Amino acid sequence: MRSVVPPLIVLAILTAACGGAATEADSPAAGGSEPGAASQTTGPSSSAVASPEALIDLDIDACALLDVATVEQLTGASTRFTSGGSSSASGADCFWGSVEPGVPQYVEVRIFRQRSLSAYSYGDGCTVTPVAGVGVEASLVECPANPQVKTSLLAFERGVIVQVLVNEPASPLTADDLGPVVDSVFDQLP
C-alpha cells in the first residue's frame, strides 16, 4: 500500500531543503521556521492577504532588477561584481558577489510568495524594526556580526515579499537606503 504525503508537507520539506523562505506552514506557530532562524517571529503583524488575481508571475530574471551601480552603492565596495540567480513561478533570487578574493560584501535579492510579512521569521539576535512607506508592510532587519553583519529590508505587497540583503556594508544602512531599492524591484515586477 502506497502512502500519500500531503502537499503542504512536501512544500515544507522542499522549502527547508532549498533554503527557501518561510511559509505560513513553516511559521513558528506551526512549529517551523526559516533555516537557521530563531523560533520566534518578530516584526509587524498584519492580516494582509493578496487576492488570487493580484498575484504576479515570479518566473523572472531577478538579476535584471538591480544594476552594478546600485550594488556598489549599497555595499560601499568598488569591485567587480558578478551575478547569478534562479527563478520559478513561486520565486526568484539573485546573488551579486565580488569576483575578487577577500571582499565580503555582497547583495542578495529574493522575491517569494507569502501571505504577509508577519509569517516570516528572522535569525537569532537580529533587530527588526517596522518600516512605513514601503509595500503594504515592511521591516528593516539588522543582524550583528555572526560571523558577518547583514542588513536587509523585507517588504510585502501583492502576495510577495521582496528582500534586499546586504552583507558587510561599508557603512551602516537604513530603511532610507534600502527602501527605494525595494520599491524599484516592486515597480519592475510584472
N, C-alpha and C positions, 0 to 999 in steps of 0.2 A: 504494500500500500504506500502510495506516494504522499508525503506531507506537503502542504501548501503553506508557504511563508507569506504572511500578509505584506502587501506592497509598502506600507509605511515602515515596516521593519527593514525591508530591503533598502529603501531610500535612506534610512538612518545609518545602516551599515556602509553603504556606498559613500555617503557623505563623510562619515568618520574616516573611512579608508583613504579617501581622496583629499582629506583636509579641507573639505568644503565648509560653507557657512552653516551655522546652527539653524535648524528649522524649529517650528513650534514643538515638533515631536522630540527634538534634542534639547529643548529648554530645560532649565533646572527643575521646573515644576513637573516635567515629565521624567526626570531622573537622569538627564544627559546634559552635555554642554559642548561647546567648541573645544576641539582637541587642545589640550594644554591650558584650558581656561579655568577660571575659578568656578566653584559650584554655586555661585550666586550671580544673579543678573542685577546689573546696576545701570541706571540711566532712566530716561523719561519713560513713562508708561502711557500707552495710547491704545485706543481701540480702533485705530485707523486700519481699514481693510479695503484693498483695491477691488473694484468690481471686475469681473472677468473681461469685459470689453475694454477696460483700461490697461490690461496687461500688454507689455511691449515685448517684441521679439529680441532676445539677447544673443542670438547667433550672429554676433558682430565682431569686428576686429577692435578689441579694446585698446590695442596699442596705437591705433589711429586717433584715439581720443585725446592724447597728450602729444606735445612736441618736445624736442630736446631742450629748448629754451625754458619751458615750464619745469621740466625735470631738474635742470641746473639751478633754477630759481628756488625750487623747494628744498633741494639738498644743500645748496650753497657750495656745491662742488663743480669745478670746471674741469671735466674729464671727458673721455669718450664713453658714451653710454650706448648700450645695445639693448634691444627689447625682444621679448618673446612672450607669447600668450596662448590661450586656448579659448574656445567658445562652444556653446551648445544653446539649445532653445531655453535652458533654465539658468544659464550664467556665462559670464565672460570674465577673463582676467588678463592682466599684462604685468610683467616684471621688467623694470628698467634698471639695469645694473651696469656698473663700470667694467670696462674691459681691461682696466689697469689693476694689477695686483695691489692689495693692501688698501684699497679705497672702500670703506664700509658703507658709504651712502648708496641707497637705492630707493626706488619708488615702486609701490605696487598699487594697481588699480584693480578692484574687484567689483563686479556687478552681479547680484544674485537675487533670486526671488525670495521674498519674505512677506509675511502679513503685517508686520510692524517692526519697529526698531526695538520695542520692549522685549521681544522674544530672543534677542541676541545677547550672548554672554561675553564677558571680557576677561582678560588674563588677571592673574593674581597681582596685587599691588598697583594696578593701573588706576589712574584718576579719571573719572568720567564726568564731564560737565555738559549739561544740556545746552544746545545752541539754537537760537531763534533765527529765522530768516533763510534757512537752507532746507529745502524739501519741506515735507509735512512735519517731520520731526528729525532732529539731528543731535549728535553727541561728538564732542571732542574727547579723544582718548589719548592720555599721555601715560606711557609705560616707562618706568625707570630702567636704568642700565641693568639688564638681566639676560644676556650679557651686554646688550646694546640698547640705547634709548630709541624708542619708537613713538611716533606721534601720528595719529590718524583722525580723520573726520569721517564719520558714517552718517549718511542721511537716507531717509526713507521717503519715497514718492512713487506713485503709480505702480505699486506692487513689487518694487525692487528696492534694494539697498545698494547705494554706491559707497564704496570705501576707498579713500585715498590714504595710503600709509607711507610715511617717510621714515627710513631707518637712519639713525645717527645724523640728523640735520646739523649743519654747521652752526646754525643759530636756532634758538627756540622758536617753534612755530605756534601760531594762534589760529583760532577759528577764522579770523580775518584773512589769514594767509591761505588757508585750505578751502574756505567756503566758496570763493569764486571758481576754483578748480573743479570742485564737486558740482557746482551749478552748471559749469561748462559741459561736464560729462552728461548731466541730465538733459541739457539742451540739445546734445548731439544724438541722443537715443531716438530710434525710430518710433 
